[in-house]
């Protein structure tokens, strides 16, 4: 990770950015992504343990759509992607460590950098620790929030691993059962 400065700005650090914020408006059936793009959502489903979302990825060369569960109890967004024919990555679930807040029909997530790649029955891998550390170093994230994100990540890795690297089984055990298309 390079951390050089050029002309008072962050240089050569590809991953330095403030936490990404997204909004999910259940009434409008929309998702405002971190870049401010408004996206149509095909389905929202609110349950006692979280919020389910299914939406297409119009124009994406590899991914046709994705579905996510937002689970406030676990501070996670668990996503499963569907691929266009001829494309597929070697993982089953992508898990983001997020802060989740809901006001009325609008849910807000703040992504705290750390992600998990789950290969069901095989492994769970933590990604973007370097981004978290850089965000703290550049005062984009407090050390306390970074610690919270790390503790959330460790709990998820431990739980998923203890359940045979099966995120769905762990979520059910944790009181957050999920259903997928």
N, C-alpha and C positions, 0 to 999 in steps of 0.2 A: 504494500500500500504506500503510495507516494503521498507526501504531505507538504510539498513545497509551496511557497507563496510567490506570486508574481504580481507586481503592481498592487499589493494589498488584497488580492483576491485569491481564492482557493484555486490552485492550478494542479493539473495532472492527478486529480482525485475524481475519478469517474463516478463514484458512488455517493458523494457527499450531497445530501439533500435533507430538508426538514422532513419530519414524519409526514407520510402521505395520508390525506384525509379523503374519505368518500362519504357520500350521502345516499340513503336509500329511502325513497318516498313511497310508502305503501299505497297511499291513496292515488297518487299520480302514476303508479307502476313505473317508476323511473329510478335510475342510478346515475348519480353525478360522480364521475371518476376523478382521480386526483388532479387531472389537468383541466377540470371544469367541463368536460364533455358530458352532455346529457344523453343517456342511453335508455332505450326502452327495455322494460323487464316483462317477460312472458308470464311469470308466476312468482308471487310472494305467498308464503304460508307461515303464519304466526302460530307458534306452539308455546306451551308453558316453559320450555327450556331454551327457545331461541327462534330465529327467523331463517326460513329457507328462501332462496332465490334461484330462479332459473332464467338465464338470458342468453340470446345469441351473441356471437362476436362477428358482426357484419364486417366483411372485408378482410378478416384475418386469414393469412395464407395457410395456416396449419390447424387452428382450432375453430370448430364450428359453433360451439356453445359451451357454457359452463354452468355448473350449479354449485351453490355455496350454502353452508350453514353457518350462521353467526351465533355463537354460543357464549353469552355474557358470563355464565357461571365459570367457564374455563378460560375466558379471555382469548378465544380463538375464532378464526374464520377457517373452515375446512372446505376445500374446493376440489371438485372432480371435473375434469375437462373431457370433452368429446372432440374427436379429431376428424378432420376431413380424410377421405380415403387416401391411403399412401403415406400418411403422417401419424406418428405416435412416438411419444417419449417413453422412457423406461420407468415411469412411476405411476402410481395409482391416485395419490392424493397430494395436494399442496396445502400446507397449513401455515397460516399467517398468525403471528402473535399480535393481537390488536386490543385497544381499549374500545369498548362498545358503550354508546350512550343512546338512549331513545327518548325523544320528546314528542309526545303525541304519535303521529303516524310516520315520523321521520327518524330513521336510525342513522347514527354517525359512527364511523370507525376511524380510528387513528392507528395506522400501521407502525409498529415499533421495531421495524427493520428485520427482526429474526423470522426465518421461515424454516419449515420442515418439509422434506420430501419423503413421502412414505411409499415404500415398495412392499405391498401387502405380503406378509409371510416371510419377508426377507430382511428389510432394514428400514431405519429412519435416519435421515441425515439432516444436520443443522446447517443452514446457509446464512450468509450475510452478517456474521459476527463482526467482520471488519467494518461494515457499514455502521453497526451499532457503536463500536468503539470510536470511529471517526466522528459520529454525530455528537458523542459526549465530548470529545476533544475540541470540537468546534462550537460547543455550547448550543447545539441544536436540540439536545436532550439532556435533562438533568441526570446526574449519577443515580438518584433515587428511582427515576423511571426506568433507567437502563437496568438497574438491579431487579426491579419488578419484572421487566421483560425476560431477563435471564432466568429468574425463578419460575416464571410461567413456562418457559421453554423446557427447563429441566424437568418440571412436573409432567409435561406432555411427552417428552422423550421417554421418561421412566414408565409412564402409564402405557404408552403404545408398545414399548418393548416388552413389558410384562404381560401383554395380551397377544403375544406372537406376532408383533409388528402388524397388528390389525387395528387400524384407527377406528373403524366402525364398532368393533367389539369393545374397545376401550371406552368409546363415547357412551355406549349403552351401559356398561359397568359404572360409569361416572354419573349416571342419571341424566344423560343427554342423548336419548336414542334418536337416530336419524333415519330417514327414508330417502331413497334416491330414485331417479327415473331409470 
